[in-house]
């Protein structure tokens, strides 16, 4: 019976939500309308990038020890 590995880092949900709210607010203040699809895509890309950086940093720290 095989088990799946547990990820060492948690996915940054709160950072993604913050990016979504910030981007939507920026659109609302600058253009007077919210583009929710654009905000969601930016938030997803930012959260994935931040998750990748966290995983990379934890691996590089683990290899040095």
C-alpha positions as CSV (number, residue, x, y, z in Angstrom):
1,X,0.0,0.0,0.0
2,X,1.5,3.3,-1.1
3,X,1.0,6.6,0.6
4,X,1.2,10.0,-0.9
5,X,3.9,12.3,0.3
6,X,2.8,15.2,2.5
7,X,3.8,18.6,1.1
8,X,6.4,20.3,3.3
9,X,4.8,23.7,2.7
10,X,1.2,24.9,3.0
11,X,-0.4,26.5,0.0
12,X,-0.6,30.3,0.5
13,X,-4.3,30.8,0.4
14,X,-4.4,34.0,2.4
15,X,-1.8,35.6,0.1
16,X,-3.9,34.6,-2.9
17,X,-7.0,36.1,-1.4
18,X,-5.0,39.3,-0.6
19,X,-3.8,39.5,-4.2
20,X,-7.4,39.0,-5.4
21,X,-8.9,41.7,-3.2
22,X,-6.0,44.1,-3.9
23,X,-6.2,43.7,-7.7
24,X,-10.0,44.0,-7.7
25,X,-9.8,47.1,-5.5
26,X,-7.2,48.6,-7.8
27,X,-9.4,48.0,-10.8
28,X,-12.4,49.5,-9.0
29,X,-10.5,52.6,-8.0
30,X,-8.6,53.2,-11.2
31,X,-11.2,52.2,-13.9
32,X,-14.5,52.3,-11.9
33,X,-15.2,48.6,-12.6
34,X,-14.0,45.3,-11.3
35,X,-12.6,42.7,-13.7
36,X,-13.0,39.6,-11.5
37,X,-11.5,37.2,-14.0
38,X,-8.3,39.2,-14.3
39,X,-8.1,39.5,-10.5
40,X,-8.6,35.8,-10.1
41,X,-5.9,34.9,-12.7
42,X,-3.4,37.3,-11.1
43,X,-4.2,35.9,-7.6
44,X,-3.8,32.3,-8.8
45,X,-0.5,33.0,-10.6
46,X,0.8,34.9,-7.6
47,X,-0.1,32.2,-5.1
48,X,1.4,29.5,-7.3
49,X,4.6,31.5,-7.7
50,X,4.8,32.1,-3.9
51,X,4.2,28.4,-3.3
52,X,7.0,27.5,-5.7
53,X,9.4,29.9,-4.0
54,X,8.5,28.4,-0.6
55,X,9.1,24.9,-1.8
56,X,12.3,25.8,-3.5
57,X,13.6,27.6,-0.3
58,X,12.7,24.7,1.9
59,X,14.5,22.2,-0.4
60,X,17.6,24.3,-0.7
61,X,17.7,24.7,3.1
62,X,17.3,20.9,3.6
63,X,20.1,20.1,1.2
64,X,22.6,22.4,3.0
65,X,22.2,20.6,6.3
